[in-house]
Amino acid sequence: MISASQASLSGLQAFTTKIQSNADNIANSNTNGFKKTLVTNSSISPQGVKAQVNRLTAPGPTVYQETDTGMEPVELSNVDLAKEFVDLNLNSTMYKANLKTLESVNDMTGLLLKLKS
């Protein structure tokens, strides 16, 4: 049961990182030149998940804005809000699933200790 606890705790940490990345991307979606972060999960041995954060360098769309000197190109952020909200919903659900697993392991441990006493 301890390995199940460790696996669900690492899942909670990984999905916390993903949710924080989504929140940062959404908050900065209107910041000119902002580059979004992408979090990828990989499995670790013996059981668990590790989150790796990477900043995407792909340019955002370019628009022309009027300034004192005339029209100048400005790069917008490369954040796709629709994708970020879908990912945020999925990551939130996965976080809740790992939390429920941890609660179940805790309940089973409690029952086992009651049976032993």
VENMO-V38059 format. One record per pair of residues at least 12 apart in sequence whose C-alpha atoms are under 6 Angstrom apart, sorted by the first residue. I is the first residue (numbers start at 1). J is the second residue. Records with the same first field share a line. If there is no record, write none. Layout:
# VENMO-V38059
I: J ; J
This chain:
# VENMO-V38059
5: 102
7: 47 ; 48
8: 98 ; 102
10: 48 ; 49
11: 49
12: 95 ; 98
14: 50 ; 51
15: 91 ; 95
18: 39
22: 84 ; 88
29: 77 ; 79
32: 75 ; 76 ; 77
33: 75 ; 76 ; 77
34: 77
35: 56 ; 77 ; 78
36: 55 ; 56 ; 79
37: 54 ; 55 ; 56
38: 53 ; 54
39: 52 ; 53
40: 52
60: 75 ; 76 ; 77 ; 78
61: 75 ; 76
62: 74 ; 75
